[in-house]
């Protein structure tokens, strides 16, 4: 009888040790935390890229809309404006109010006025605010049938404060130059 009790105690003790070993092997409490620690930085980088691309696309669409409006204004401003290019720049900047026109480097506005059969003149301006009267193409007479091309190059750089504040993350934020152009016939 003592023999049976002793084997029962040994078997119970062995079963407890196996149960503890199984519990330690199957313990996954910290596994989800480790997976989260690996996946969150990757997800934040992807989310930041999506955000940056969305803001850049919005800036491009706003710039393209503004250049189209400025080109249309330039095409109909044959009479009545001392400096039609200045009016086109003002129309571009007013039709894209969410863009930062005082960025560094400054946006570049270029105007080509080409007669129907030959070489034309190029007028260019780069600056932050509205141009002063007569600064670009004052005194230019626009003639019917002439092609007027408006091109704007806008530097788009997004600064994410989390990257610029940390000396441990030497991540350079991407920078692109958005360029859009429209050609209209002078009416």
N, C-alpha and C positions, 0 to 999 in steps of 0.2 A: 504494500500500500504506500509506503514511503517512496518507493520507486516511481509510482505513477504520479504522485504529487510533485516530486522533484522534476519530472519531465514536463509536467504541465507548467510549472513556474519557468523552466528554461524556455519552453516553447512560447509562452506569453511574453517573456523578456525579449526573445528573438523577434517576435511579431511587432513589438513596440519599436525596436530598432529599425526594422524594415519600413514601418509606417513613417517614422521620422525621416529616414533616408528618402522615401518617396515624396514626402512633403517638401524636403529641401530641394530635390531635383525638379519638382513641378511648381515651385514657387516662382511666379512671374510678376510679382508686384512691381518691381523696378524696371521690368522690360519695357513697359509702355512709356515710362519717363525717359529712358534712354532713346527710344525711337523718336519721341517728341523732340529731344535735344538735337538729334541729327536732322530731322526733317524741317523744323521751323526756320533755320537760317536759309535753307534752300528755297522754301516757299516765300520768304520775305524778299529774297533776291529776285525771284520770278515776278512777284507782285510789284516790286519797284520798277522793274523793266516794263511791265505792262502799263504802269502809271506814267512813266517817262514817255513811252511811245504814244500814249493817248494824248498827253499834253502837246507833244510835238506835232501830231497829226492835226489837232485842233488849231494850233498856231499856223500850220500850213494852209488849212482851209480858210481861216480868217484872212491870211495874207493874200491868197488867190482871189478871194472875194473883193478885197480892197483894191488890188491891182486892176481887176476887171472894171470896177467903178471908176478908178482914176483914169484908165484908158478910155472909157466911154466919155468921161468929162473932157479929156484932152481932144477927143475926136470931134466934139461939138463946140469947142471953145475957140473957134477960128476968129470970131469977132467979139470984142468987148472985154478982153482980159489983157492987161499989160504983160503979164508973165503967165502963160497957160501952164507951164510946168509946175510953177508954185501952186497953182490951183489944183493940179492933179495930185501933188504930194499931200496937200491939205485934205483932199478927198480920200486918199488912201489911208491916211492916219486917222481921220474921223470915222471911216467905215470899219476900222479895226481897233476899237477903243481898249480892248483887253490886252493888247500887245504893248510891251515896254519899248517905246521908241527911243529911250535914252540909254540903251544898252551900250556896253563897251565890248567889242568894237561896234561902231555905229552902223546902222543899216545903210546900204548904198542904193540910191535911186538913179537909174540911168534912163535917158530918153534918146531915142533915135528918130530923127525926122528925115524921111527919105522921099525925095520926089519920085514920080512914077518911072522915070527912065534913067536915073543915075544915082550917084553917091550922095549921101546926105550928111547931116551934121549930128554929132553926138554931144549930149549935154549930160553931165553927171554931177551928183551931189551926194555928200555923205555927212550926216549930222544927226544930232539927237532930237531937237525940237523942230518946230515948223521953220521953214526957211524964210529969210527976210525977203521983202519985195524986190524983185529984180535980180535975185541971186543966181538963177539957173539959166533961163532962156528968155530973158526980157528983150523985147524989141524984135522977136522972131515973128515973121508973118507966116502963118499956116495957110497953105493953099489947098483947095478942094482936090481930092484924088491922091494927096500925099499920104504916105504911110507913117503912122506914129506908133512907135514901139515903146512900151514902158516895161522896165525890168526892175525888180526890187530883190536885193540880197539881204536877208535878215539873219543875223547870227542867233542861234537858239541854244542856250546853255542853261541847264537846270542845275541848281545847287541844292543838294539834299543836306540839310543841316546835320544829320547824324553822321554823314561821311566826312564833312569838313571840320567837325569839332573833335573827332577822335584822332590822336596822333598814331594810334595803333593800326588804323585802317587807312593805308595810303591809296585809297581808291580815287581815281580821277573820274569825275562825272563826264559823261559823253557830251560832245559839242558838235553840232551840225550847222551848216549854213543853208537855210531855206531859200530857194531861188524860184521865182515865178515871173512869167512874162506874158504880155498880151500885145497883140498888134491890131490896130484899128485904122480904118481909112478916115481921113479928115473929111467931114461933111461940108 
